[in-house]
Amino acid sequence: MSGIVESAGTETAGRPPGGEEGTVLPAGEPGQRRTVRRALLDAALEVFTERGYTDAGLTEIATRSGLAVGTLFQHYGGKRGLYLALWEEFREEQEGRTEATLTSERSRGVDDPIALFAAGARAYLEGAWDNRRLGRLLAEDDGPSGFDALRRQWDRAWVRRNARLLQVDERRRAGRVRVSVLTTVIGGAARELADCGDETEAREIVDEVCGILVHLSTPPG
């Protein structure tokens, strides 16, 4: 993600603003780089959540991370790079959680496509609840230029993965539509979970949605 720059208010895109306090940290060892990146992403999530992407400032993000603005630019290139790194982290964690669940289910002998789809959907929704703060940020319409196109691209890939899992013939329009509807239901439920503040209610939502998905996944006839 580094190397992608984004203007941040009055700060100049592509380079650290002059007069910053502190020093730019060297690249360092892998462990140090992970620590620095984690601090920057955690601070970015805080500021993006509180102020929105558009109004977030690089100086405030750097201050909260305890690092220099130059270090932020060194690792992420600017505000856009931070946001996209958070998106990638969320996406990879959700995909990893779902894949781990499917692997576990298959190891137990589950091979029914609908049962596997429901298990994967449950894992995804539980992840949406666990990561609801980040999910809420990413669901907002306040992101970097071009993010909506990236999200649509990922959504299309998600539909294709679900079609393969459900063993739906994507050449048939009816099958494509059915999988698209199912995927949309999961995405909508994930957004609801991001706004949910009660764990009991969240579990009820997950159970209810999974039941709906099983019903809708059954081919007609």
MOTA-V347829 format. One record per backbone hydrogen bond with DSSP energy under -0.5 kcal/mol. NH is the residue of the N-H (numbers start at 1). CO is the residue of the C=O. Records with the same first field share a line. If there is no record, write none. Layout:
NH: CO + CO
This chain:
4: 1
5: 3
8: 11
11: 8
15: 12
20: 17
33: 29
34: 30
35: 31
36: 32
37: 33
38: 34
39: 35
40: 36
41: 37
42: 38
43: 39
44: 40
45: 41
46: 42
47: 43
48: 44
49: 45
50: 46
51: 47
52: 48
53: 142
55: 51
56: 52 + 53
61: 57
62: 58
63: 59
64: 60
65: 61
66: 62 + 63
67: 62
68: 23
71: 68
72: 68
73: 69
74: 70
75: 71
76: 72
77: 72 + 73
79: 6
81: 4
82: 78
83: 79
84: 80
85: 81
86: 82
87: 83
88: 84
89: 85
90: 86
91: 87
92: 88
93: 89
94: 90
95: 91
96: 92
97: 93
98: 94
99: 95
100: 96
101: 97
102: 98
103: 99
104: 100
105: 101
106: 102
107: 103
108: 104 + 105
109: 106
110: 105
116: 112
117: 113
118: 114
119: 115
120: 116
121: 117
122: 118
123: 119
124: 120
125: 121
126: 122
127: 123
128: 124
129: 125
130: 126
131: 127
132: 129
135: 131
136: 132
137: 133
138: 134
139: 135
140: 136 + 137
143: 141
147: 144
150: 146
151: 147
152: 148
153: 149
154: 150
155: 151
156: 152
157: 153
158: 154
159: 155
160: 156
161: 157
162: 158
163: 159
164: 160
165: 161
166: 162
167: 164
168: 163
170: 168
172: 169
173: 171
176: 172
177: 173
178: 174
179: 175
180: 176
181: 177
182: 178
183: 179
184: 180
185: 181
186: 182
187: 183
188: 184
189: 185
190: 186
191: 187
192: 188
193: 189
194: 190
195: 191 + 192
196: 192 + 193
202: 198
203: 199
204: 200
205: 201
206: 202
207: 203
208: 204
209: 205
210: 206
211: 207
212: 208
213: 209
214: 210
215: 211
216: 212
217: 213
218: 214 + 215
